[in-house]
């Protein structure tokens, strides 16, 4: 449940050029069992309105036996987890009253007291949410994230639900990433982050992937080997490549026995080690699905 707050940060570090793949939805055929499944690459900050705009997504959810997502999204439980913590008095030493009020306004819809966050959590949260707050391709009026809405639709259609990971597993990963940023780091670096938020200008680099996603102008880099240079990104190998490999231990049996609808973060479909290329290497037929 906690990934909805932090994991989008990872996507903001990757800016891809356009290529021939003009879809976020892929058909996966098990050539042995003839089961037909679909994999959707999600952008966690984009909401339910995106899915409503493309009926093909709902159509494939409806046709599935099992709806598979990264982890069960429980917003109320996540809110209770954070709000149960004691507030830190140190926030008054690192943030002015104006800055604190400004940040509270940004995250007012989350109904979580930001003084309950660690400095690393709030720093990462601010970086991650810049596209949602500033980029025109993301609609802020959506009340549910893509992941939440997909789980909701599956439940409404009485589909069996399957989750690759537990919320405690994701919390462990998030904690490891955010603990890198201490109070001194936050105090030194937060002015530049807030300056970007307050600026009338939009940072085009921070909005690039959101814009590419919304327009289906994506380069999945299927022929590119996982680069050592990408491993320098905070938590990158643990959050993407290792999780892809772990999920591939579960996916084949699911595809063999069910017509599945799988929704995972977009970056899990990238590169030669992503889910799509790993499935190709195992003999599955992978095809683009037209969004319109």
N, C-alpha and C positions, 0 to 999 in steps of 0.2 A: 504493500500500500504506500510505502514511503517514496518509492521511485518517482511518483508523479511530481514530487517537489524538486528532485535533484537530477535525475538521470538526463533530462533534456540538456543540461549543461554540456555534456559530452558532444552533442551534435553541433553546438556552436563553434567548436574548434575546427571543424572540417568544412572547407568551402570547395565545392566541386564544380567543375565546368560542365556545360550541358553535353548530352550525348543522345544516342538513339532511343534509350528506354524512356518512353513517355507514359509510364504507369507506376502505380504503387501496389498493384494487385497482380498476383501471379497464380496460374493454374498449375497444380502438381498432380501428375497421374502416376499411380503405382502400376507399372507395366505387367506385374505378376498378378495382382489381385483385382486390377481394373477399378480400384477405388479412386475417386476424384476429389481432390482437396484444393484449398486455396490459401495462400499466404499473403497477408496485407502488411506492408511496412507502414508503421504509424509514426506520426510526429506528435509527441506527447502533449505539446502545448496547444495544438489545434483541437478544437472541440467538436461536439456532436453535429453541428451545422454542416461540417464538411461531409460527413457520412450521409446526411439527409440530401445533400446536393448530388450524390452519385448513387442512384438506386441499385446499381450492379453490386455494391457492397452488401446491402441488405439482402439482395437476392441470393448471394452466395452464403450468407449466414443462415438464411432460411433453409437452404438446401443441405446444410451440414448436419451430421449426427452429433458432433462434438465441437464446442467452441473453446479454443485453446488460447490463453493469454499468459503473460509473464508471471503475474501474481494477482491474487484477489484484491480488488480495489475497495477499500473500506474507509471512506473519508472521515466518518464520524469517529471511528476507532483511532485513526491517525491524529485527529484533532485532540482527542482525549489524552493520547499519549504525550503530546507536546505540552498541552496546557496543565498537565498534572505535575510538571517540573516546577521547582522554585525559580522565581525571577532572579536575575543577577543584577546586583547593584553596580557592576562595572560598566553597564551600558551608559550610565550617566557620565562616565569619564572618557568614553571614546566617541560618543555621538552628542552633538548639540541637540537642544530641544527641538529646533526646526528640522534637523535631519531625522530625528526619531519620529516626529509627527509625519514627515514626508514618507518615510518608509512604511509607517502604519497605514497610510492612505493607499499606498501601492498594493498592499496585501490585505486590505480590509475584508475582502470577500472570503478569505480563507478562514477567518474567525479563530486564528491562532495568535496568542500574545507573543509578539516577536521578541520580547525580553526573556522568553523561555528558551530561545535558540542559543546555541554556542556561537562564537564569532565565525567559525568556519562554516557552520550551517547557514547563517544569514548571508555571509559573503557569497557562497555558492548559489544560494537561492536567488540573490539579486542578479548575479551573472546569468543564471539560467532563464530567468523570467523577462529579461530585456526584450526578446522578440515578441512575447505575448503582450507586453505593455506598450511597445512602440511600433511594431511592424504592421503595416496596413493589411498584409495577407492573413493575419490572425484576427478572428472576431472575438472580442472580449465578452460579448453578451452570452456566449455559450456557457451553460451552467455545468455541463458534464464534459470531461476530457474524452478523447477518442476511445481510450482504453475502458473507461467507465461505461461509456455508451454501448460499446460492443458487448460488454458483459451484461448490461441491462437488456439489450436486444436478445441475446442468447437465452437469458432467463425468461423473457416474455414469450419466446417461442418454445420454451420447455426443452432446451437443448442441454445435453450433458456438459458440464463445465470441467475443464482440466487446466491446472496451473503448473508452469514449469518450476516455479520457485515459491518458497514461503516468504511471508513478509519479514520474518526475523532474519532470513538470509540476506535479503536486500538491505535491511537496516544495518547489518554488520558491514556490508560493502560501503554503504553511505558514510557510516561512522569512520571507517578507515580513511576515506577520501577527505572528509571535512576536518578531521583532526590535524591535518597538515597545516591548517591556517589558524594561528593563535591570535591573541588579543593585539599584540604588537603589529602583526601583519595586517590585521583588519584596520586598525587605526591609520596605518600608513597608506593603505591602498583604497579605502572606501571613498575618499573624496573624488577620485577620478571616475569611479563607478557612478556615483550620484550625479556628477557633472554630466555624464552621458544621458542619464535619465531626464535631467532637467533641461537639457538642450532642446531647442525647437527643431534642430536638425536630426535626422534619423541616420544612424550608422549603417551604411549599406552592407558592410561585411557581416554585421550581426543579423541582418535580415535576409541574407542571401539564400540560406538553405530553406528557410520558411517560404520564401518567394518561389524557389525552385520546386518545392514540394507542392505548393498550391497550384502551380501551373504545369505539373508533371514534366518538368524539364530537368531530368536527373541523369547522372552518370554513376552507375553502380560499380564501375571499375572491376568487372568480373575477371579480367585478364591480369590484374595487378596483384602482386604478392603482398601480403601483409608487411608493411614497411617498418623497418627498425626505427625510422624517424617518428612514426606515429606512437611508438611506445613511450615517448617522452611526455605524452599528454597524461595528466593526472588520472590514474585509475583506468587508463584506456584498455590495457590488455586484460585486466580482471573483469571490466564491465562489458567488454565486447567479445574478444576472441575466445577467452576461456569459457564464457557462458555459451557461446555458439557451440563449442565442442561438447559441453555438458548437455545441452539441449538435444544435440544430435544422437545422444545415447538413448533418448526417449522418443524422438520423432518417428523413426522407421516403423516401430510396432504400432504406433498410433495411426500412421498412414495406411498400413497394411490391413488394419481391421476396421477402419472408420472412414467416412467422408468427413474430413476435418475442415474447420475454418480456423486458421492460425493468425493471430495478430501480435506482432513484436515490433520493437523499435526499428525504424528504417535502417539504421546503420548495421543491424544484424544481417542484412541482406547484401551488404557490400563486400567487395574484394573476392579473391579466389578461395578464401577460407570462410566466407559467409554461408548462411544456410542454403541459399539457392544453388551455389556452386558445389557445396558438399553433397546436396541431393542429386545433382546431375552426375557427379562422379559415382554415385551408388546406383545409377541406372534409372532414376526417375525422369520422366518427361516434364520439362519446365517450359511454360508458355506465357507470354505477356497477355494480360486481359485488358481490353480497351475500356477506358473509364466512362466513355459516353457511347 
